[in-house]
Amino acid sequence: MYYTYVLRSVKDSNLYIGFTENLEKRIKEHNSGKVKSTRYRTPFELVYFEACRNIDDALHREKYLKTTYGHRYLQNRLKNDR
């Protein structure tokens, strides 16, 4: 199983979108500062994820969520999550 996920930085409230095969391990890596792109925005909380059966679908979904339409989708999906 592959996961597309969205994390929210507790520090600045910005979102981070990614994909992984091991969701728990990846969140721990983000929160421990092992991921270069998010190192200075820790800690993070998981606010959304989707499971995919193959890597191509997970990558496709990650790319979509990073587009303008994807951001709108997430805003609508997470509108009560603050």
C-alpha positions, 0 to 999 in steps of 0.5 A: 500500500502507498499513501499520499499524505498532508501534514500541517506544521504546528509552527506556521500552519503551512501544509506539506504534501507527500507520498510514502509506503510507510506512513508512520515512519515517514511522519516520524522522519518529518517530526525528527528533522530528518527530512531536509525540506521540512526540517525547520517547520517541525512539529507536524500533524497528519491532517489528511491521507489517502491509500493507493494500491500502487505507486503510480496512483499515489504519485499521480494523486500527490502531483494533483494535490500540489496543483491549484485545483488540488489545493482547493480540494484540500481547503474544501476537505479540511475547512472544519479542521483548524 
